[in-house]
Amino acid sequence: MMKICVLDAKTLGDDIDLTPIQAMGEVMIYDLTQPHEVAERVKDAHVVVTNKVQLGKKQLKDAKELKLVALFATGFNNIDLEYMKDRGIGVVNVPGYSTKSVAQHTFALLFNLLGI
């Protein structure tokens, strides 16, 4: 059975439904994960899902079963991509996350500046 570790579910807000992830295997969901907790929490995981937690060699060296890091965000700045590549660990993100809402917010700011 696939083991999935969600490291920082609380950063997504209180209204996020993680039920679809729970249907994919044995899932451990943590509200938040401190840097010193990462290695222990991911050591047996096949998949790690995160939003903001730093992941690199220090955190993942003992995660021998890890095959995939999935991000709840668009950016990769918290992931050591070179290390992932060297280990053959896939990394995926949410490339279209909030695209429409960013455009809407931009126009709302523009209208505000124009006094409309």
N, C-alpha and C positions, 0 to 999 in steps of 0.2 A: 504494500500500500504506500502511496506517495505521501511523504511528510512535508507539510507546508508550514512555514513560520511567518506570521505577520508581526512585524516588529513595532509599529507605531500607529495603530488604528485610530487612536485618539486625535491625531493630527488631521484626520479627514473630516472631523466634526462628529456630532452625535447622531446624525440622521442617516448614516451610511449603512446599508444592508450588506453584510459580508456572507450571507447565506450561500450565494453561488460558489464562493471559494470553499466553504465548508463541505460542499457536495463533491469536491474533487479529491478528497483524501483525508488523512489525519491532520487536523489543523490546530495549531497553537496560536492564539491571538493575544498579543500583549498591547495594552493601551499605549505605553511608552517604553522605550528601552534605553537605558543609560549606556555610555560607551563601554564601561567595564562589564556589562551584562551580555553584550552581543555574542561573543565567542561561545559561551555556554548555551545560549538559546538556539543558535544555528548549527551546532555541531553535528546533529543527526538529520538535518533538513535536506530534502531534495530541491525544494524551492523556497526562496526567501522573498517576501513581499514587503516593500518599505516605501516610505515617502521621503524621509529626511535623514535617516540613520546612515552614518559613514560606513562604507564597506570596502575593505581592501585586504591585503595580506595579513595584517595584524588580527583582524576580526575573523577571517575565513580560513586561516591555515589548517585548522583542525576539522573543517567541514568537508570531509572526504566524499560525501555523497552528493554534494551540491552540484546541480546541473543548470539552474536558472535563477537569476535575480530579476524580479519584476518590480517596476516602479509605479507608484500611484501618481506620478508627476511626469512632466516633460523633460526636465533637466537631468543630466548625468553627473553634476558637479560633486555629488557625494559618493560616487562610485569610482574605484580605481580600474578603469577600463583596460589598461595594459595588463594588470594582474589577472583580470577575468579572461582576457584573451589567452594569456599564457596557460591558464588552468583549463581552458575549454569550457568555461561557464558562460552560458548565454545571458544577455542583458536586454530587457525590453522595457519600453516606456509607453506613455500615453501621448502620442505625437499631436493629436488634435484637441487636447484637453483645454477647455474653456475658450476656444477660438471665437465663438460667437459672442460670448459674454464680454470678452475683451473689446471687441469692436463696438458693442452696445455701450460699454462704459466710456469708451473714447468719444463717441458722439454725444453722450450725456454731458461729459466735461466741456466739449466744444459748445454745446447749446448753453450751458451755464455761463461760459465766458462771454458769449454773445448776448446774454441777458434774455434769452428766449424762454 
